[in-house]
């Protein structure tokens, strides 16, 4: 091959590589492997599960697509699965709209349950919680996780957000540090000795024991059994 031919091959290869890079950059971001996504666009089937419906939650149209709206009184959805069971590291994300209401609202609950326990027994041990606190027309996040050897609350009363808007929230663990985010912005963090949680149940719109109901709507939740950095979080629709 002549020097000119070799030069043409190199230039052509660089052009192809550049095209591939552009194409890759233009591809939509794929969700992390093994993530479970629950889309709240119906009441009879969410995330491949059939929830037990309490009260009268309704499916609404929103800028985030379909969503389930809860009245802050007794509306709730209950699921026979803990979607982060077995995870050593994790990302628990949700797109939701808080609409005011009571001060303390526990709107997403994942809990480990003894498989031999009476199904009527409400789990109150190893668990994840997403909560909010409402102060007049604003809210702040409360993320919580507990299990054998660890118990951590990430709550930030000085970091307030207006109600009535859509937000992305996340709690993550990378093998050392537990973090909470609102719209991809770190709210706070703490090092914990997290260990995987066992199979169990979940609820949306209320705590599993039926207290502290949520007034607002949930569009999507995603549960990833590995750490997810903020740049790969679910995105709000503008």
VENSUL-V632503 format. One record per residue. RES is the residue in one letter. SS is DSSP state (H for helix, E for strand, - for the rest). D_LAST is the distance of its C-alpha to the last C-alpha in Angstrom with 2 decimals. Layout:
BEGIN
<<RES;SS;D_LAST> <RES;SS;D_LAST>>
END
This chain:
BEGIN
<<X;-;54.06> <X;-;54.49> <X;H;52.68> <X;H;50.85> <X;H;49.81> <X;H;48.54> <X;H;46.53> <X;H;44.96> <X;H;44.05> <X;H;42.44> <X;H;40.41> <X;H;39.35> <X;H;38.37> <X;H;36.28> <X;H;34.50> <X;H;33.81> <X;H;32.54> <X;H;30.25> <X;H;28.90> <X;H;28.41> <X;H;26.50> <X;H;24.15> <X;H;23.74> <X;H;23.11> <X;H;20.45> <X;H;18.70> <X;-;18.94> <X;-;15.99> <X;-;16.60> <X;-;18.87> <X;-;19.09> <X;-;22.16> <X;-;25.41> <X;-;26.53> <X;-;23.31> <X;E;23.21> <X;E;19.97> <X;E;20.13> <X;E;17.75> <X;-;18.35> <X;-;18.37> <X;-;22.07> <X;-;24.93> <X;-;27.68> <X;-;26.24> <X;E;23.66> <X;-;23.80> <X;-;27.04> <X;E;28.60> <X;-;29.92> <X;-;29.13> <X;E;31.55> <X;E;29.95> <X;E;31.15> <X;-;30.78> <X;-;28.41> <X;-;24.81> <X;E;22.84> <X;E;20.12> <X;E;17.36> <X;E;14.46> <X;E;11.06> <X;-;7.32> <X;-;8.17> <X;E;11.12> <X;E;14.57> <X;E;15.51> <X;E;18.87> <X;E;19.60> <X;E;22.60> <X;E;24.85> <X;-;26.05> <X;-;29.60> <X;-;30.44> <X;-;27.58> <X;E;27.27> <X;E;27.07> <X;E;29.67> <X;E;29.82> <X;-;32.92> <X;-;31.34> <X;-;30.48> <X;-;27.81> <X;-;28.60> <X;-;32.37> <X;-;34.22> <X;-;31.51> <X;-;33.04> <X;-;29.77> <X;E;26.36> <X;E;22.66> <X;E;21.60> <X;E;17.84> <X;E;15.92> <X;E;12.62> <X;E;13.88> <X;E;13.97> <X;E;17.29> <X;-;18.81> <X;-;21.87> <X;-;25.29> <X;-;27.96> <X;-;28.18> <X;E;28.35> <X;E;26.11> <X;E;26.47> <X;E;23.67> <X;E;24.03> <X;E;27.51> <X;E;28.89> <X;E;32.68> <X;E;35.63> <X;-;38.32> <X;-;41.93> <X;-;42.36> <X;-;45.76> <X;-;44.58> <X;-;44.84> <X;-;41.49> <X;-;41.79> <X;-;41.80> <X;-;38.60> <X;-;37.71> <X;-;37.59> <X;-;38.15> <X;-;36.10> <X;E;32.42> <X;E;28.79> <X;E;27.04> <X;E;23.61> <X;E;24.31> <X;E;23.05> <X;E;25.19> <X;E;24.39> <X;E;25.96> <X;-;25.81> <X;-;22.17> <X;E;20.97> <X;E;20.99> <X;E;21.78> <X;E;21.78> <X;E;24.96> <X;E;25.15> <X;E;28.60> <X;E;30.64> <X;E;34.37> <X;E;37.09> <X;-;40.57> <X;-;40.91> <X;E;37.47> <X;E;35.69> <X;E;32.77> <X;E;30.49> <X;E;27.58> <X;E;26.97> <X;-;25.95> <X;-;26.81> <X;-;26.23> <X;-;22.52> <X;-;21.00> <X;E;17.52> <X;E;16.89> <X;-;17.03> <X;-;14.99> <X;-;11.52> <X;E;9.79> <X;E;11.01> <X;E;12.11> <X;E;15.87> <X;E;18.50> <X;E;22.23> <X;E;24.02> <X;E;27.61> <X;-;28.92> <X;-;32.58> <X;-;33.27> <X;E;30.46> <X;E;28.32> <X;E;25.01> <X;E;22.26> <X;E;18.70> <X;E;15.82> <X;-;12.46> <X;-;14.75> <X;E;17.14> <X;E;20.67> <X;E;22.12> <X;E;25.56> <X;E;27.80> <X;E;31.31> <X;E;33.63> <X;-;34.79> <X;-;37.20> <X;-;34.92> <X;-;36.62> <X;-;35.20> <X;-;35.00> <X;-;36.74> <X;-;35.71> <X;E;34.85> <X;E;32.52> <X;E;29.09> <X;E;27.64> <X;E;24.28> <X;-;24.18> <X;-;27.51> <X;-;29.88> <X;-;32.23> <X;-;35.11> <X;-;33.40> <X;-;32.85> <X;-;30.03> <X;-;27.70> <X;-;23.98> <X;E;22.42> <X;E;18.78> <X;E;16.84> <X;E;16.23> <X;E;13.97> <X;E;15.06> <X;E;17.66> <X;E;19.01> <X;E;22.53> <X;E;23.79> <X;-;27.51> <X;-;27.11> <X;-;25.52> <X;-;21.94> <X;-;20.96> <X;H;17.65> <X;H;16.57> <X;H;16.86> <X;-;15.06> <X;-;12.61> <X;-;9.00> <X;-;6.23> <X;-;3.80> <X;-;0.00>>
END
